[in-house]
């Protein structure tokens, strides 16, 4: 017993010394964070990158992408050519000794809840852009629980208001769903890693103007997810939460284009994610982007009816599906001819109760 007690305290002391050395390292060599993240992730993740040259090396930039797991930010930071300023719940870094370290690592603590937290977050992002910083933002504002992208909130429009010199870089991440840091299998963390080394694709798209709306930015990110999927051919990308008893659309040549999952509701934490809509065929699955075009081939705005085209990983450009319909602002697809697809009549939801909440996983 005394031997085990001694081993425990020895390990604890070494862990403490390791944290102190890490803090000193970051403090003296802040540029080393990128190689540190790379070194930390390398044993478990093979990261494949496309379009990194699209990230401006100077000036105000907002990186925006899909939010799949707890390590999305680390994955992006490990390949980004510039330091990324991010906002983090102050409860995680407002600890004596960590505040200074967080500042050196371009982490800004903010209140996590309420109007005050939202206002501080927006003002902080705007201030950082005025300084010419590169900031990271997930417009979904929550980790997805279905593996498919949630609607984008309009906070990014307020951040970019009156910022004509800023640009937006859309990012697509693929291959992260299924890791222990994602909500695959219906939980975060408490599961065994799958495989020895996970392949992850990250695609950086061309710069977009600061005048872009959230509703326009979401399709741009979806397109980058397709390109990210192409970087990891053969890797499983269809989320396990997809339920083919719900609305979906499978094309005979292009394969599964859209699908649905159970809604995820957790009222005590204000999580309300809709993943199926009666009458629709669901949302584009990872590796697929859908758009509606006019007779002349011009992309149409949400809720406008037209000809449906699909961009699929591994295919050559946009393909005519031979179907007509519309896409809503939240990404749900509606076909004029439902005989070639499957739809559902009512919502299917999973309500997460407080007593079974995983309190160790707060987005």
GIKA-V236643 format. One record per residue. N is the residue number from 1. RES is the residue in three letters. NEAR is the number of other ideal C-beta (glycine too) atoms within 12 Angstrom. D_FIRST is the distance of its C-alpha to the first C-alpha in Angstrom with 2 decimals. Layout:
n->N res->RES near->NEAR d_first->D_FIRST
n->N res->RES near->NEAR d_first->D_FIRST
This chain:
n->1 res->UNK near->7 d_first->0.00
n->2 res->UNK near->8 d_first->3.81
n->3 res->UNK near->9 d_first->5.34
n->4 res->UNK near->10 d_first->5.20
n->5 res->UNK near->11 d_first->6.18
n->6 res->UNK near->12 d_first->8.60
n->7 res->UNK near->13 d_first->9.94
n->8 res->UNK near->14 d_first->10.63
n->9 res->UNK near->14 d_first->12.54
n->10 res->UNK near->14 d_first->14.24
n->11 res->UNK near->14 d_first->15.53
n->12 res->UNK near->14 d_first->16.64
n->13 res->UNK near->14 d_first->18.53
n->14 res->UNK near->14 d_first->20.17
n->15 res->UNK near->14 d_first->21.21
n->16 res->UNK near->15 d_first->22.75
n->17 res->UNK near->14 d_first->24.55
n->18 res->UNK near->14 d_first->25.82
n->19 res->UNK near->18 d_first->27.33
n->20 res->UNK near->17 d_first->28.94
n->21 res->UNK near->16 d_first->30.44
n->22 res->UNK near->24 d_first->31.71
n->23 res->UNK near->24 d_first->33.35
n->24 res->UNK near->18 d_first->35.03
n->25 res->UNK near->21 d_first->36.17
n->26 res->UNK near->28 d_first->37.76
n->27 res->UNK near->21 d_first->39.29
n->28 res->UNK near->14 d_first->40.94
n->29 res->UNK near->17 d_first->41.78
n->30 res->UNK near->22 d_first->42.38
n->31 res->UNK near->17 d_first->44.47
n->32 res->UNK near->20 d_first->41.36
n->33 res->UNK near->32 d_first->40.06
n->34 res->UNK near->26 d_first->42.10
n->35 res->UNK near->18 d_first->40.80
n->36 res->UNK near->21 d_first->37.25
n->37 res->UNK near->25 d_first->37.65
n->38 res->UNK near->23 d_first->39.23
n->39 res->UNK near->17 d_first->36.38
n->40 res->UNK near->20 d_first->33.84
n->41 res->UNK near->30 d_first->35.85
n->42 res->UNK near->19 d_first->37.17
n->43 res->UNK near->13 d_first->34.42
n->44 res->UNK near->26 d_first->34.82
n->45 res->UNK near->36 d_first->38.40
n->46 res->UNK near->24 d_first->41.70
n->47 res->UNK near->36 d_first->44.01
n->48 res->UNK near->27 d_first->47.78
n->49 res->UNK near->31 d_first->50.13
n->50 res->UNK near->31 d_first->53.79
n->51 res->UNK near->28 d_first->56.11
n->52 res->UNK near->24 d_first->54.00
n->53 res->UNK near->17 d_first->57.33
n->54 res->UNK near->27 d_first->58.26
n->55 res->UNK near->34 d_first->55.93
n->56 res->UNK near->26 d_first->58.07
n->57 res->UNK near->14 d_first->56.68
n->58 res->UNK near->14 d_first->58.09
n->59 res->UNK near->23 d_first->59.11
n->60 res->UNK near->31 d_first->57.73
n->61 res->UNK near->40 d_first->56.12
n->62 res->UNK near->43 d_first->54.32
n->63 res->UNK near->50 d_first->52.15
n->64 res->UNK near->48 d_first->52.03
n->65 res->UNK near->45 d_first->50.35
n->66 res->UNK near->53 d_first->48.89
n->67 res->UNK near->40 d_first->45.47
n->68 res->UNK near->46 d_first->43.37
n->69 res->UNK near->37 d_first->39.75
n->70 res->UNK near->26 d_first->37.36
n->71 res->UNK near->31 d_first->37.76
n->72 res->UNK near->40 d_first->41.58
n->73 res->UNK near->37 d_first->41.93
n->74 res->UNK near->34 d_first->39.59
n->75 res->UNK near->45 d_first->41.49
n->76 res->UNK near->46 d_first->44.80
n->77 res->UNK near->34 d_first->43.67
n->78 res->UNK near->30 d_first->42.56
n->79 res->UNK near->36 d_first->46.18
n->80 res->UNK near->37 d_first->48.30
n->81 res->UNK near->24 d_first->50.38
n->82 res->UNK near->28 d_first->50.00
n->83 res->UNK near->30 d_first->47.21
n->84 res->UNK near->38 d_first->46.94
n->85 res->UNK near->35 d_first->46.83
n->86 res->UNK near->34 d_first->44.99
n->87 res->UNK near->36 d_first->44.40
n->88 res->UNK near->32 d_first->40.93
n->89 res->UNK near->21 d_first->39.82
n->90 res->UNK near->23 d_first->39.23
n->91 res->UNK near->15 d_first->36.13
n->92 res->UNK near->22 d_first->34.38
n->93 res->UNK near->25 d_first->35.44
n->94 res->UNK near->21 d_first->36.60
n->95 res->UNK near->16 d_first->33.50
n->96 res->UNK near->9 d_first->33.78
n->97 res->UNK near->17 d_first->33.39
n->98 res->UNK near->24 d_first->34.14
n->99 res->UNK near->19 d_first->37.75
n->100 res->UNK near->19 d_first->38.94
n->101 res->UNK near->28 d_first->37.10
n->102 res->UNK near->29 d_first->38.61
n->103 res->UNK near->20 d_first->42.04
n->104 res->UNK near->25 d_first->41.79
n->105 res->UNK near->33 d_first->40.83
n->106 res->UNK near->31 d_first->43.93
n->107 res->UNK near->33 d_first->41.95
n->108 res->UNK near->31 d_first->43.76
n->109 res->UNK near->27 d_first->41.91
n->110 res->UNK near->30 d_first->44.11
n->111 res->UNK near->21 d_first->43.84
n->112 res->UNK near->23 d_first->42.97
n->113 res->UNK near->17 d_first->45.24
n->114 res->UNK near->12 d_first->48.71
n->115 res->UNK near->10 d_first->52.03
n->116 res->UNK near->14 d_first->50.72
n->117 res->UNK near->22 d_first->48.09
n->118 res->UNK near->22 d_first->50.71
n->119 res->UNK near->18 d_first->53.24
n->120 res->UNK near->22 d_first->50.87
n->121 res->UNK near->34 d_first->49.84
n->122 res->UNK near->28 d_first->53.49
n->123 res->UNK near->21 d_first->54.54
n->124 res->UNK near->30 d_first->51.68
n->125 res->UNK near->38 d_first->52.56
n->126 res->UNK near->30 d_first->56.22
n->127 res->UNK near->21 d_first->55.47
n->128 res->UNK near->31 d_first->53.44
n->129 res->UNK near->33 d_first->56.35
n->130 res->UNK near->19 d_first->58.72
n->131 res->UNK near->21 d_first->56.66
n->132 res->UNK near->21 d_first->57.11
n->133 res->UNK near->30 d_first->53.50
n->134 res->UNK near->36 d_first->52.28
n->135 res->UNK near->42 d_first->50.44
n->136 res->UNK near->37 d_first->48.54
n->137 res->UNK near->45 d_first->49.20
n->138 res->UNK near->38 d_first->48.50
n->139 res->UNK near->38 d_first->51.56
n->140 res->UNK near->33 d_first->49.96
n->141 res->UNK near->29 d_first->47.71
n->142 res->UNK near->27 d_first->45.08
n->143 res->UNK near->35 d_first->43.02
n->144 res->UNK near->41 d_first->44.98
n->145 res->UNK near->41 d_first->43.68
n->146 res->UNK near->42 d_first->46.21
n->147 res->UNK near->45 d_first->46.15
n->148 res->UNK near->48 d_first->49.74
n->149 res->UNK near->48 d_first->50.88
n->150 res->UNK near->37 d_first->51.47
n->151 res->UNK near->32 d_first->54.57
n->152 res->UNK near->36 d_first->54.72
n->153 res->UNK near->27 d_first->54.94
n->154 res->UNK near->22 d_first->57.73
n->155 res->UNK near->29 d_first->55.60
n->156 res->UNK near->41 d_first->56.25
n->157 res->UNK near->27 d_first->59.96
n->158 res->UNK near->24 d_first->59.46
n->159 res->UNK near->37 d_first->57.34
n->160 res->UNK near->34 d_first->60.09
n->161 res->UNK near->20 d_first->63.03
n->162 res->UNK near->15 d_first->65.35
n->163 res->UNK near->31 d_first->63.30
n->164 res->UNK near->13 d_first->65.98
n->165 res->UNK near->20 d_first->64.34
n->166 res->UNK near->35 d_first->61.03
n->167 res->UNK near->31 d_first->60.45
n->168 res->UNK near->43 d_first->58.12
n->169 res->UNK near->42 d_first->56.33
n->170 res->UNK near->44 d_first->55.36
n->171 res->UNK near->51 d_first->52.22
n->172 res->UNK near->50 d_first->51.23
n->173 res->UNK near->53 d_first->47.72
n->174 res->UNK near->49 d_first->47.25
n->175 res->UNK near->46 d_first->44.43
n->176 res->UNK near->46 d_first->41.80
n->177 res->UNK near->45 d_first->42.01
n->178 res->UNK near->32 d_first->39.53
n->179 res->UNK near->38 d_first->36.72
n->180 res->UNK near->25 d_first->33.55
n->181 res->UNK near->33 d_first->35.01
n->182 res->UNK near->40 d_first->38.14
n->183 res->UNK near->42 d_first->38.78
n->184 res->UNK near->35 d_first->39.37
n->185 res->UNK near->22 d_first->38.23
n->186 res->UNK near->23 d_first->38.61
n->187 res->UNK near->24 d_first->35.48
n->188 res->UNK near->27 d_first->34.00
n->189 res->UNK near->22 d_first->30.77
n->190 res->UNK near->17 d_first->29.26
n->191 res->UNK near->19 d_first->30.57
n->192 res->UNK near->12 d_first->30.19
n->193 res->UNK near->19 d_first->32.27
n->194 res->UNK near->20 d_first->35.39
n->195 res->UNK near->17 d_first->36.41
n->196 res->UNK near->10 d_first->35.21
n->197 res->UNK near->18 d_first->37.41
n->198 res->UNK near->34 d_first->39.43
n->199 res->UNK near->31 d_first->43.00
n->200 res->UNK near->40 d_first->44.10
n->201 res->UNK near->42 d_first->47.71
n->202 res->UNK near->47 d_first->48.82
n->203 res->UNK near->42 d_first->52.55
n->204 res->UNK near->40 d_first->54.15
n->205 res->UNK near->34 d_first->57.63
n->206 res->UNK near->22 d_first->60.71
n->207 res->UNK near->27 d_first->60.99
n->208 res->UNK near->32 d_first->62.37
n->209 res->UNK near->19 d_first->64.32
n->210 res->UNK near->28 d_first->62.80
n->211 res->UNK near->19 d_first->65.36
n->212 res->UNK near->32 d_first->63.60
n->213 res->UNK near->26 d_first->62.69
n->214 res->UNK near->33 d_first->59.42
n->215 res->UNK near->24 d_first->61.39
n->216 res->UNK near->27 d_first->62.68
n->217 res->UNK near->41 d_first->59.39
n->218 res->UNK near->43 d_first->57.54
n->219 res->UNK near->38 d_first->59.73
n->220 res->UNK near->39 d_first->59.28
n->221 res->UNK near->45 d_first->55.49
n->222 res->UNK near->46 d_first->55.97
n->223 res->UNK near->41 d_first->58.13
n->224 res->UNK near->43 d_first->55.50
n->225 res->UNK near->48 d_first->52.93
n->226 res->UNK near->42 d_first->55.39
n->227 res->UNK near->38 d_first->55.54
n->228 res->UNK near->45 d_first->51.74
n->229 res->UNK near->41 d_first->51.58
n->230 res->UNK near->33 d_first->54.08
n->231 res->UNK near->33 d_first->51.70
n->232 res->UNK near->36 d_first->49.21
n->233 res->UNK near->17 d_first->51.46
n->234 res->UNK near->15 d_first->49.80
n->235 res->UNK near->30 d_first->46.78
n->236 res->UNK near->25 d_first->46.37
n->237 res->UNK near->41 d_first->47.74
n->238 res->UNK near->32 d_first->48.76
n->239 res->UNK near->39 d_first->46.17
n->240 res->UNK near->26 d_first->44.56
n->241 res->UNK near->36 d_first->45.67
n->242 res->UNK near->31 d_first->49.32
n->243 res->UNK near->26 d_first->50.96
n->244 res->UNK near->24 d_first->54.18
n->245 res->UNK near->17 d_first->55.25
n->246 res->UNK near->36 d_first->55.93
n->247 res->UNK near->36 d_first->58.54
n->248 res->UNK near->36 d_first->58.62
n->249 res->UNK near->39 d_first->61.21
n->250 res->UNK near->26 d_first->61.16
n->251 res->UNK near->28 d_first->64.04
n->252 res->UNK near->13 d_first->65.35
n->253 res->UNK near->14 d_first->65.34
n->254 res->UNK near->30 d_first->62.73
n->255 res->UNK near->24 d_first->60.06
n->256 res->UNK near->31 d_first->57.95
n->257 res->UNK near->43 d_first->59.11
n->258 res->UNK near->48 d_first->57.81
n->259 res->UNK near->43 d_first->55.33
n->260 res->UNK near->42 d_first->53.72
n->261 res->UNK near->41 d_first->50.36
n->262 res->UNK near->32 d_first->49.37
n->263 res->UNK near->30 d_first->49.70
n->264 res->UNK near->32 d_first->46.41
n->265 res->UNK near->21 d_first->46.55
n->266 res->UNK near->28 d_first->43.88
n->267 res->UNK near->14 d_first->45.96
n->268 res->UNK near->16 d_first->43.22
n->269 res->UNK near->24 d_first->42.55
n->270 res->UNK near->16 d_first->46.22
n->271 res->UNK near->30 d_first->45.74
n->272 res->UNK near->22 d_first->48.89
n->273 res->UNK near->36 d_first->49.39
n->274 res->UNK near->32 d_first->52.41
n->275 res->UNK near->41 d_first->52.18
n->276 res->UNK near->39 d_first->55.10
n->277 res->UNK near->30 d_first->58.59
n->278 res->UNK near->20 d_first->61.10
n->279 res->UNK near->25 d_first->64.04
n->280 res->UNK near->35 d_first->62.35
n->281 res->UNK near->44 d_first->60.94
n->282 res->UNK near->48 d_first->57.81
n->283 res->UNK near->47 d_first->56.80
n->284 res->UNK near->48 d_first->56.81
n->285 res->UNK near->44 d_first->53.76
n->286 res->UNK near->46 d_first->51.90
n->287 res->UNK near->44 d_first->54.17
n->288 res->UNK near->47 d_first->57.32
n->289 res->UNK near->45 d_first->59.45
n->290 res->UNK near->47 d_first->62.43
n->291 res->UNK near->38 d_first->65.51
n->292 res->UNK near->35 d_first->68.85
n->293 res->UNK near->28 d_first->71.97
n->294 res->UNK near->17 d_first->75.63
n->295 res->UNK near->11 d_first->78.50
n->296 res->UNK near->9 d_first->78.72
n->297 res->UNK near->14 d_first->75.04
n->298 res->UNK near->14 d_first->73.97
n->299 res->UNK near->24 d_first->70.53
n->300 res->UNK near->24 d_first->70.95
n->301 res->UNK near->20 d_first->69.04
n->302 res->UNK near->28 d_first->66.74
n->303 res->UNK near->18 d_first->68.59
n->304 res->UNK near->21 d_first->71.61
n->305 res->UNK near->22 d_first->72.73
n->306 res->UNK near->28 d_first->73.44
n->307 res->UNK near->29 d_first->72.63
n->308 res->UNK near->40 d_first->68.94
n->309 res->UNK near->35 d_first->67.54
n->310 res->UNK near->40 d_first->64.08
n->311 res->UNK near->34 d_first->62.19
n->312 res->UNK near->34 d_first->59.71
n->313 res->UNK near->40 d_first->57.23
n->314 res->UNK near->22 d_first->58.87
n->315 res->UNK near->24 d_first->62.36
n->316 res->UNK near->11 d_first->65.12
n->317 res->UNK near->16 d_first->65.59
n->318 res->UNK near->23 d_first->66.54
n->319 res->UNK near->27 d_first->67.83
n->320 res->UNK near->22 d_first->70.32
n->321 res->UNK near->37 d_first->68.82
n->322 res->UNK near->20 d_first->72.23
n->323 res->UNK near->34 d_first->70.98
n->324 res->UNK near->25 d_first->71.96
n->325 res->UNK near->37 d_first->70.01
n->326 res->UNK near->28 d_first->68.15
n->327 res->UNK near->41 d_first->64.76
n->328 res->UNK near->26 d_first->63.53
n->329 res->UNK near->23 d_first->61.96
n->330 res->UNK near->30 d_first->58.47
n->331 res->UNK near->42 d_first->58.98
n->332 res->UNK near->38 d_first->59.88
n->333 res->UNK near->46 d_first->62.67
n->334 res->UNK near->34 d_first->65.64
n->335 res->UNK near->33 d_first->68.04
n->336 res->UNK near->21 d_first->71.69
n->337 res->UNK near->16 d_first->71.56
n->338 res->UNK near->22 d_first->68.53
n->339 res->UNK near->11 d_first->69.75
n->340 res->UNK near->22 d_first->67.87
n->341 res->UNK near->32 d_first->64.52
n->342 res->UNK near->26 d_first->62.30
n->343 res->UNK near->29 d_first->62.00
n->344 res->UNK near->29 d_first->60.35
n->345 res->UNK near->15 d_first->62.03
n->346 res->UNK near->14 d_first->59.30
n->347 res->UNK near->24 d_first->56.01
n->348 res->UNK near->25 d_first->52.75
n->349 res->UNK near->26 d_first->49.79
n->350 res->UNK near->26 d_first->46.07
n->351 res->UNK near->21 d_first->45.12
n->352 res->UNK near->28 d_first->41.58
n->353 res->UNK near->13 d_first->40.56
n->354 res->UNK near->13 d_first->38.42
n->355 res->UNK near->10 d_first->35.88
n->356 res->UNK near->14 d_first->35.07
n->357 res->UNK near->18 d_first->35.38
n->358 res->UNK near->25 d_first->32.90
n->359 res->UNK near->16 d_first->32.30
n->360 res->UNK near->12 d_first->30.39
n->361 res->UNK near->25 d_first->33.63
n->362 res->UNK near->22 d_first->36.34
n->363 res->UNK near->32 d_first->39.33
